[in-house]
């Protein structure tokens, strides 16, 4: 077995297959047997090893990002509900990122051995991605570890590295390609430089089923055309079609293909009368509508019809991160039972301590400490004191984390990012402040890596300091169970010690959004009490 391991570790072709020694010795026996030398089973075994995960194409694996946790069993009184997979911003717990590859061999088309490189899954919530730019061009030699291209994911722009030595023979999806599904082929590599020219007109076989499916769907409408041939001879139905009411009140039922075609042709579905089951609008109905002479309705015309007046507007492209944020916000608000708890915290002592600490920081050449740094530290310590709030919901149990990883909301031109401060309860204020500044800079430059935003257990969103917002309620970042919304500090008149004595004090409103499946009202109130204690007596955070 040791001899086989040395062979695998030094083989150029199978340098990534060392894990096979520990997984399938029987397959190794077949691989190195004399019988295998006289057959093509080596290729099939290689394919088996790759498909079974013995030879992997893993990159950007995030190590150490998964928090420790304890399963907290649900009580009999707790209602069992579906858990929310993925996350809103930070992707929940990282499982690593995998480049999708498929090995190809010589075929009837006389293609030499090659490898199809698919769109990688670079975050747990990623279903599609965009090609920002290729750093290698067709014909270039590539080596393991070299960056092939930059992929724009639902979180950030990530570099995709090459896993094997060879040559980039064909780029299937070029610079700027949008909405590429995970696993879809984006490039071809070959082992020999002389094989590059043979892939000039190459099209991946995986694209054939995708193009065949629409043909089958488009073949279905002709019988429906025959069914509506008689009505189309009369002009009246065509005149009344645009004003036909939707089949079921305000909701319009249409097949996915029909909706896509209507969107491409700028046809309002409310103008179409469906001929499918129970009034369902199908692709044939859209074709008939366009064939009847109806003109495509432009976006400005639709706006004018809707408002009975022309509007001056600009269409702003939606970034990938904003699309994912929108879908996760909707998912969170629709499926998580939110409730909100608000308290006012006196921050006079906090401001005084901050002034003293910043004097020390300036004297030693360190960076200044912000109010938000103190809020992050207080939230982390409160989570350690009330660990029930440092949890997430699953189908069968409540997962209670032992790490306190705080996500911090950062607004950028590309959308909302929430980089993570790991083990915030164990770090000093200066370390937290420096880390927040670096991560905020990377977020604004759209250069965050998966390890910069994955693995958070609680989120802090501060609109008070930067924008002066007095108080607000934030939407929970699934699969987390809580998010703290921090407002601005304001001076108020408060009663003094005497009957007619008054004094001024600064108060900051904070609102805790809770997942009621995980955090009961009393637990949420207990956490806010602990948080308020740290804010109003900040010296206790230094103990």
C-alpha positions as CSV (number, residue, x, y, z in Angstrom):
1,X,0.0,0.0,0.0
2,X,2.9,2.4,0.8
3,X,4.4,1.7,-2.7
4,X,1.1,2.5,-4.3
5,X,0.8,5.7,-2.3
6,X,4.2,6.9,-3.5
7,X,3.3,6.1,-7.1
8,X,0.1,8.2,-6.8
9,X,1.8,11.1,-5.1
10,X,4.5,11.4,-7.8
11,X,2.3,10.7,-10.8
12,X,1.6,13.7,-13.0
13,X,-1.7,12.4,-14.2
14,X,-3.0,11.4,-10.7
15,X,-1.4,13.9,-8.4
16,X,-4.8,14.7,-6.9
17,X,-5.7,11.0,-6.3
18,X,-3.8,10.3,-3.1
19,X,-7.0,10.1,-1.1
20,X,-7.8,7.0,-3.0
21,X,-5.4,4.9,-0.9
22,X,-7.6,5.5,2.1
23,X,-10.9,4.9,0.4
24,X,-10.9,2.1,-2.1
25,X,-8.0,-0.4,-2.0
26,X,-9.9,-2.8,-4.2
27,X,-9.9,-0.2,-6.9
28,X,-6.1,0.2,-6.6
29,X,-5.6,-3.5,-7.0
30,X,-7.6,-3.4,-10.3
31,X,-5.7,-0.3,-11.3
32,X,-2.2,-1.8,-10.9
33,X,-3.2,-5.4,-12.0
34,X,-1.8,-7.0,-15.1
35,X,-5.3,-7.6,-16.4
36,X,-6.1,-3.9,-16.4
37,X,-3.2,-3.2,-18.7
38,X,-4.9,-5.0,-21.6
39,X,-8.2,-3.2,-21.3
40,X,-9.6,0.3,-21.2
41,X,-10.8,-0.2,-17.6
42,X,-8.1,2.2,-16.5
43,X,-10.1,5.1,-18.0
44,X,-13.3,3.8,-16.6
45,X,-11.7,3.4,-13.2
46,X,-10.2,6.9,-13.4
47,X,-13.7,8.2,-14.2
48,X,-15.1,6.2,-11.3
49,X,-12.5,7.7,-9.0
50,X,-13.3,11.2,-10.1
51,X,-17.1,10.7,-9.9
52,X,-16.8,9.1,-6.4
53,X,-14.8,12.0,-5.2
54,X,-11.4,10.3,-4.9
55,X,-9.9,12.7,-7.4
56,X,-11.4,16.1,-6.6
57,X,-11.1,19.6,-8.1
58,X,-11.5,21.6,-4.9
59,X,-10.3,25.2,-4.6
60,X,-10.7,28.0,-2.2
61,X,-11.7,25.6,0.5
62,X,-12.5,27.6,3.6
63,X,-10.8,26.1,6.6
64,X,-11.7,26.9,10.1
65,X,-14.9,28.8,9.2
66,X,-17.4,26.4,10.6
67,X,-18.3,27.3,14.2
68,X,-18.5,24.7,16.9
69,X,-22.0,24.0,17.9
70,X,-24.2,21.9,20.2
71,X,-27.6,20.4,19.1
72,X,-30.3,21.7,21.4
73,X,-33.2,19.2,21.1
74,X,-36.6,20.7,20.4
75,X,-39.3,20.3,23.1
76,X,-42.6,18.5,22.4
77,X,-44.4,21.8,22.4
78,X,-42.1,23.2,19.7
79,X,-43.7,23.1,16.2
80,X,-41.6,21.3,13.6
81,X,-41.1,23.4,10.6
82,X,-38.9,23.3,7.5
83,X,-35.5,24.8,8.0
84,X,-34.1,27.5,5.8
85,X,-31.2,26.4,3.7
86,X,-28.4,28.7,2.7
87,X,-28.3,32.2,4.0
88,X,-29.2,35.8,3.2
89,X,-25.8,37.4,2.8
90,X,-23.0,35.4,4.3
91,X,-23.9,31.9,3.0
92,X,-24.2,30.3,6.4
93,X,-21.7,27.6,7.1
94,X,-19.1,27.1,4.4
95,X,-18.7,23.6,2.9
96,X,-15.9,24.6,0.6
97,X,-15.9,25.5,-3.1
98,X,-15.7,23.1,-5.9
99,X,-14.7,23.5,-9.6
100,X,-17.0,21.3,-11.8
101,X,-14.9,19.2,-14.2
102,X,-15.6,16.4,-16.5
103,X,-13.0,14.2,-18.3
104,X,-13.5,13.5,-22.0
105,X,-11.8,10.9,-24.2
106,X,-11.3,10.3,-27.9
107,X,-14.7,10.0,-29.6
108,X,-16.2,9.4,-33.1
109,X,-15.3,13.0,-33.9
110,X,-11.6,12.2,-33.4
111,X,-11.3,14.6,-30.4
112,X,-8.2,14.0,-28.3
113,X,-8.4,13.6,-24.5
114,X,-9.7,16.8,-22.9
115,X,-11.3,18.2,-19.8
116,X,-14.5,20.3,-19.6
117,X,-14.3,22.9,-16.9
118,X,-17.7,23.9,-15.5
119,X,-18.8,27.0,-13.6
120,X,-17.7,26.3,-10.0
121,X,-19.9,26.5,-6.9
122,X,-18.0,29.2,-4.9
123,X,-20.5,29.6,-2.1
124,X,-23.3,27.5,-0.5
125,X,-26.0,29.8,-2.0
126,X,-24.6,30.1,-5.5
127,X,-26.7,28.7,-8.3
128,X,-25.2,30.8,-11.1
129,X,-22.4,33.2,-11.7
130,X,-20.9,35.6,-14.2
131,X,-17.5,35.7,-15.9
132,X,-15.9,39.0,-15.0
133,X,-12.8,38.4,-17.2
134,X,-10.4,35.7,-18.4
135,X,-6.8,36.1,-17.3
136,X,-5.7,33.3,-19.7
137,X,-6.4,33.2,-23.4
138,X,-6.9,30.3,-25.8
139,X,-3.7,28.5,-26.4
140,X,-2.0,29.5,-23.2
141,X,-0.3,26.9,-21.1
142,X,-1.8,26.5,-17.6
143,X,-0.4,25.0,-14.4
144,X,-2.0,24.1,-11.1
145,X,-2.6,27.1,-8.9
146,X,-2.6,29.6,-11.8
147,X,-5.7,31.8,-12.0
148,X,-7.8,31.1,-15.1
149,X,-10.5,33.7,-14.7
150,X,-12.4,35.9,-12.3
151,X,-15.9,34.7,-11.4
152,X,-18.6,37.1,-10.1
153,X,-20.6,35.1,-7.5
154,X,-23.6,36.1,-5.4
155,X,-21.2,37.4,-2.8
156,X,-18.1,38.8,-4.5
157,X,-15.6,38.4,-7.4
158,X,-13.5,35.3,-6.8
159,X,-10.5,34.0,-8.7
160,X,-10.9,30.5,-10.2
161,X,-7.6,28.6,-10.3
162,X,-6.5,25.8,-12.6
163,X,-6.3,22.3,-11.1
164,X,-4.3,20.4,-13.7
165,X,-1.4,21.1,-16.1
166,X,-2.2,21.5,-19.7
167,X,-3.3,24.1,-22.3
168,X,-6.5,26.2,-22.6
169,X,-7.9,25.0,-25.8
170,X,-11.3,26.7,-25.9
171,X,-13.2,29.4,-24.0
172,X,-16.9,28.5,-24.2
173,X,-18.2,31.5,-22.2
174,X,-16.1,34.7,-22.6
175,X,-15.6,37.9,-20.7
176,X,-18.8,39.4,-19.4
177,X,-20.9,36.2,-19.8
178,X,-23.9,36.4,-17.5
179,X,-26.1,34.0,-15.5
180,X,-24.1,30.8,-16.1
181,X,-25.5,27.9,-14.2
182,X,-23.3,26.0,-11.7
183,X,-21.8,23.1,-13.6
184,X,-22.3,24.6,-17.1
185,X,-19.2,24.2,-19.2
186,X,-17.2,27.4,-19.6
187,X,-13.8,26.2,-21.0
188,X,-11.9,23.2,-22.4
189,X,-8.3,22.2,-21.5
190,X,-6.1,19.6,-23.3
191,X,-2.9,17.9,-22.3
192,X,-1.0,18.4,-25.5
193,X,-0.4,21.7,-27.3
194,X,-0.9,20.2,-30.7
195,X,-4.5,19.3,-29.8
196,X,-5.6,22.9,-29.3
197,X,-6.6,23.5,-33.0
198,X,-9.0,20.5,-32.9
199,X,-11.3,22.3,-30.5
200,X,-11.8,25.5,-32.5
201,X,-15.4,24.8,-33.2
202,X,-16.0,22.6,-30.2
203,X,-19.4,22.7,-28.5
204,X,-19.9,20.9,-25.2
205,X,-22.2,17.8,-25.3
206,X,-23.9,19.0,-22.1
207,X,-25.5,21.9,-24.1
208,X,-27.4,19.5,-26.4
209,X,-30.1,18.5,-23.9
210,X,-30.6,22.2,-22.9
211,X,-31.2,23.2,-26.5
212,X,-33.4,20.2,-27.2
213,X,-35.8,20.9,-24.3
214,X,-37.1,24.1,-25.8
215,X,-37.6,22.4,-29.2
216,X,-39.8,19.8,-27.6
217,X,-41.8,22.4,-25.8
218,X,-42.2,24.5,-28.9
219,X,-43.4,21.5,-30.8
220,X,-46.4,21.1,-28.5
221,X,-48.3,24.3,-29.4
222,X,-49.2,23.4,-33.1
223,X,-52.3,21.4,-32.0
224,X,-53.4,24.4,-30.0
225,X,-53.0,26.6,-33.1
226,X,-55.3,24.3,-35.0
227,X,-57.8,24.6,-32.1
228,X,-57.8,28.4,-32.4
229,X,-57.7,28.7,-36.2
230,X,-61.4,29.3,-36.5
231,X,-61.5,32.2,-34.0
232,X,-58.4,33.8,-35.6
233,X,-60.4,34.3,-38.8
234,X,-62.6,36.7,-37.1
235,X,-61.1,40.1,-36.2
236,X,-63.2,40.5,-33.0
237,X,-61.3,38.1,-30.7
238,X,-58.0,39.8,-31.7
239,X,-59.3,43.2,-30.9
240,X,-60.6,42.0,-27.5
241,X,-57.4,40.0,-26.7
242,X,-55.4,43.0,-25.2
243,X,-58.3,43.9,-22.9
244,X,-59.1,40.3,-21.8
245,X,-59.0,40.1,-18.0
246,X,-56.6,37.7,-16.3
247,X,-57.9,34.1,-16.0
248,X,-58.0,34.2,-12.2
249,X,-58.5,37.7,-10.9
250,X,-55.2,39.6,-10.3
251,X,-53.0,36.6,-10.6
252,X,-51.9,35.6,-14.1
253,X,-51.1,31.9,-14.7
254,X,-48.5,31.2,-17.4
255,X,-45.9,28.5,-18.1
256,X,-42.3,29.4,-17.5
257,X,-41.5,29.3,-21.2
258,X,-44.4,31.7,-21.9
259,X,-43.3,34.1,-19.2
260,X,-39.7,34.1,-20.6
261,X,-40.9,34.8,-24.2
262,X,-43.3,37.5,-23.0
263,X,-40.5,39.2,-21.1
264,X,-38.1,39.0,-24.1
265,X,-40.8,40.4,-26.5
266,X,-42.1,42.9,-24.0
267,X,-45.6,41.5,-24.2
268,X,-47.9,42.2,-21.2
269,X,-49.3,38.9,-20.0
270,X,-52.5,40.7,-18.9
271,X,-53.3,41.2,-22.6
272,X,-53.2,37.4,-23.4
273,X,-56.0,35.0,-23.0
274,X,-54.6,31.6,-22.1
275,X,-55.7,28.5,-24.0
276,X,-54.0,26.0,-21.7
277,X,-55.7,24.0,-18.8
278,X,-57.8,26.4,-16.7
279,X,-56.8,29.4,-18.7
280,X,-53.0,28.8,-18.4
281,X,-51.0,31.0,-20.8
282,X,-48.6,28.9,-22.9
283,X,-46.0,29.7,-25.5
284,X,-48.4,29.2,-28.3
285,X,-50.6,31.9,-27.0
286,X,-47.7,34.4,-27.1
287,X,-46.8,33.3,-30.6
288,X,-50.4,33.7,-31.7
289,X,-50.6,37.2,-30.1
290,X,-47.4,38.3,-32.0
291,X,-48.5,36.6,-35.2
292,X,-51.8,38.4,-35.1
293,X,-50.1,41.6,-35.8
294,X,-49.9,42.9,-32.3
295,X,-46.8,45.0,-31.8
296,X,-44.3,44.4,-29.0
297,X,-44.9,46.8,-26.2
298,X,-41.8,48.7,-25.1
299,X,-41.0,49.4,-21.5
300,X,-41.7,53.2,-21.8
301,X,-45.1,52.4,-23.5
302,X,-46.0,50.0,-20.6
303,X,-45.1,52.7,-18.1
304,X,-47.3,55.2,-20.0
305,X,-50.2,52.8,-20.2
306,X,-49.9,52.1,-16.5
307,X,-49.7,55.7,-15.3
308,X,-51.5,57.4,-18.2
309,X,-48.5,59.7,-18.5
310,X,-45.0,59.5,-19.9
311,X,-42.3,59.0,-17.3
312,X,-38.6,59.9,-17.6
313,X,-36.5,57.2,-16.0
314,X,-33.3,55.2,-16.2
315,X,-33.0,51.4,-15.9
316,X,-30.2,50.5,-13.4
317,X,-28.6,47.1,-13.9
318,X,-29.1,44.7,-11.0
319,X,-25.8,43.2,-9.6
320,X,-25.5,39.6,-8.7
321,X,-25.1,40.4,-5.0
322,X,-28.3,42.6,-5.1
323,X,-30.3,39.8,-6.7
324,X,-29.3,37.3,-4.1
325,X,-29.8,39.8,-1.3
326,X,-33.3,40.5,-2.6
327,X,-34.3,36.8,-2.8
328,X,-32.8,36.1,0.7
329,X,-34.6,39.1,2.3
330,X,-37.9,37.9,0.8
331,X,-37.3,34.3,2.0
332,X,-36.4,35.5,5.5
333,X,-39.4,37.8,5.9
334,X,-41.8,35.2,4.5
335,X,-40.6,32.2,6.4
336,X,-39.1,33.4,9.7
337,X,-41.5,34.5,12.4
338,X,-39.9,37.9,13.3
339,X,-40.6,39.8,16.5
340,X,-38.8,42.9,17.7
341,X,-37.5,44.2,21.1
342,X,-36.2,47.7,21.6
343,X,-34.4,49.3,24.5
344,X,-32.7,52.7,25.1
345,X,-29.2,52.5,26.4
346,X,-27.4,55.4,28.1
347,X,-24.0,55.9,26.3
348,X,-22.5,58.7,28.4
349,X,-20.0,56.3,30.1
350,X,-19.3,54.6,26.8
351,X,-18.4,57.9,25.1
352,X,-16.2,58.8,28.1
353,X,-14.3,55.5,27.9
354,X,-14.0,55.8,24.2
355,X,-12.3,59.2,24.5
356,X,-9.8,57.8,27.0
357,X,-9.0,54.8,24.9
358,X,-8.6,56.9,21.7
359,X,-6.1,59.1,23.6
360,X,-4.1,56.1,24.4
361,X,-4.4,54.8,20.8
362,X,-3.2,58.1,19.4
363,X,-0.2,58.2,21.7
364,X,0.8,54.7,20.6
365,X,0.1,55.3,17.0
366,X,-2.9,53.0,16.9
367,X,-6.2,53.5,15.0
368,X,-9.1,55.2,16.7
369,X,-11.9,53.0,18.2
370,X,-15.4,53.7,17.0
371,X,-18.7,53.4,18.8
372,X,-19.6,50.5,16.5
373,X,-16.5,48.6,17.6
374,X,-17.7,48.9,21.2
375,X,-21.2,47.7,20.1
376,X,-19.7,44.6,18.4
377,X,-17.8,43.8,21.5
378,X,-20.8,44.2,23.8
379,X,-23.0,42.1,21.4
380,X,-20.4,39.3,21.4
381,X,-20.1,39.3,25.2
382,X,-23.9,39.3,25.5
383,X,-24.1,36.3,23.2
384,X,-21.6,34.5,25.3
385,X,-23.7,35.2,28.4
386,X,-27.0,34.2,26.7
387,X,-25.9,31.5,24.3
388,X,-29.5,30.6,23.3
389,X,-29.4,33.7,21.0
390,X,-26.3,32.4,19.3
391,X,-28.2,29.7,17.5
392,X,-30.0,28.7,14.3
393,X,-33.1,26.6,13.5
394,X,-33.1,23.2,11.8
395,X,-35.8,20.6,11.2
396,X,-35.1,18.5,14.2
397,X,-33.0,20.6,16.6
398,X,-31.8,24.0,17.5
399,X,-28.1,24.4,16.7
400,X,-26.3,26.4,19.4
401,X,-22.9,27.7,18.4
402,X,-19.8,27.8,20.6
403,X,-18.1,30.4,18.5
404,X,-19.3,34.0,18.5
405,X,-18.8,35.2,15.0
406,X,-20.3,38.6,14.3
407,X,-21.3,39.7,10.8
408,X,-21.2,43.5,10.3
409,X,-23.4,45.1,7.6
410,X,-21.5,47.2,5.1
411,X,-23.2,49.2,2.4
412,X,-21.4,49.5,-1.0
413,X,-22.2,50.6,-4.5
414,X,-22.5,46.9,-5.5
415,X,-25.0,46.1,-2.7
416,X,-25.0,45.0,0.9
417,X,-22.1,42.9,2.3
418,X,-21.8,41.4,5.8
419,X,-18.1,40.5,6.4
420,X,-17.5,38.5,9.6
421,X,-15.5,39.2,12.7
422,X,-14.6,35.7,14.1
423,X,-14.4,35.0,17.8
424,X,-15.3,38.7,18.5
425,X,-15.9,37.8,22.2
426,X,-12.2,36.9,22.6
427,X,-10.7,39.9,20.7
428,X,-9.7,43.3,22.0
429,X,-11.3,46.5,20.9
430,X,-8.3,47.6,18.8
431,X,-8.2,44.3,17.0
432,X,-11.9,44.4,16.3
433,X,-11.6,48.0,15.0
434,X,-8.7,47.2,12.7
435,X,-10.4,44.1,11.3
436,X,-13.7,46.0,10.6
437,X,-11.8,48.7,8.7
438,X,-9.9,46.2,6.5
439,X,-13.1,44.1,5.7
440,X,-15.1,47.2,5.0
441,X,-12.4,48.4,2.5
442,X,-12.4,45.0,0.8
443,X,-16.2,45.0,0.6
444,X,-16.2,48.4,-1.1
445,X,-13.5,47.2,-3.5
446,X,-15.6,44.0,-4.2
447,X,-12.7,41.8,-3.3
448,X,-14.1,39.8,-0.3
449,X,-13.1,36.1,-0.2
450,X,-15.5,33.4,1.0
451,X,-13.6,33.2,4.3
452,X,-14.3,36.9,4.8
453,X,-18.1,36.5,5.0
454,X,-19.0,32.9,5.8
455,X,-19.6,31.3,9.2
456,X,-21.3,34.2,11.0
457,X,-23.6,33.4,14.0
458,X,-25.2,36.8,14.6
459,X,-25.4,40.2,12.7
460,X,-25.0,43.8,13.7
461,X,-26.4,46.6,11.5
462,X,-25.6,50.2,12.4
463,X,-27.5,53.0,10.6
464,X,-27.2,55.4,13.5
465,X,-23.6,56.4,13.5
466,X,-23.1,56.7,9.7
467,X,-26.6,58.0,8.7
468,X,-28.2,59.4,11.9
469,X,-31.2,57.0,11.8
470,X,-32.9,57.1,15.2
471,X,-34.3,53.6,15.3
472,X,-35.2,50.8,12.8
473,X,-36.0,47.0,12.6
474,X,-33.6,44.8,10.6
475,X,-34.4,41.6,8.7
476,X,-32.9,38.5,10.1
477,X,-29.9,37.0,8.2
478,X,-30.7,33.3,7.9
479,X,-29.8,30.8,9.2
480,X,-29.0,33.0,12.1
481,X,-31.7,33.7,14.7
482,X,-31.0,37.3,15.6
483,X,-29.8,40.7,14.2
484,X,-29.2,43.9,16.2
485,X,-30.2,47.2,14.6
486,X,-28.3,50.2,16.1
487,X,-29.7,53.7,16.0
488,X,-28.1,57.1,16.7
489,X,-27.3,58.6,20.0
490,X,-29.3,61.7,21.1
491,X,-29.3,64.0,24.1
492,X,-32.4,63.9,26.3
493,X,-33.5,65.7,29.4
494,X,-33.8,63.3,32.3
495,X,-35.0,63.9,35.9
496,X,-32.2,64.7,38.5
497,X,-31.9,63.8,42.1
498,X,-34.1,66.6,43.3
499,X,-37.8,67.3,42.6
500,X,-37.1,70.2,40.3
501,X,-33.7,69.1,39.1
502,X,-33.0,68.0,35.5
503,X,-29.9,66.9,33.6
504,X,-28.9,65.9,30.1
505,X,-27.9,62.3,29.0
506,X,-27.2,60.6,25.7
507,X,-29.3,57.6,24.8
508,X,-29.0,55.2,21.9
509,X,-31.9,53.0,20.8
510,X,-31.2,49.4,19.7
511,X,-33.7,46.9,18.3
512,X,-33.2,43.1,18.4
513,X,-35.0,41.2,15.7
514,X,-35.6,37.6,16.8
515,X,-36.6,34.3,15.2
516,X,-39.4,33.2,17.5
517,X,-38.8,29.6,16.7
518,X,-35.4,29.8,18.4
519,X,-35.5,32.8,20.8
520,X,-38.5,33.2,23.1
521,X,-39.5,36.6,24.2
522,X,-38.0,36.3,27.7
523,X,-34.7,35.0,26.2
524,X,-34.5,38.0,23.8
525,X,-35.2,40.4,26.7
526,X,-32.5,38.7,28.8
527,X,-30.0,39.2,26.0
528,X,-30.9,42.9,25.6
529,X,-30.5,43.3,29.4
530,X,-27.0,41.8,29.2
531,X,-26.1,44.0,26.1
532,X,-27.4,47.1,27.9
533,X,-25.3,46.3,30.9
534,X,-22.1,46.2,28.9
535,X,-23.0,49.5,27.1
536,X,-23.9,51.4,30.2
537,X,-21.0,50.0,32.2
538,X,-18.3,49.6,29.5
539,X,-15.5,48.9,31.9
540,X,-17.0,45.5,32.5
541,X,-16.1,44.6,28.9
542,X,-12.5,44.9,29.8
543,X,-12.6,42.4,32.6
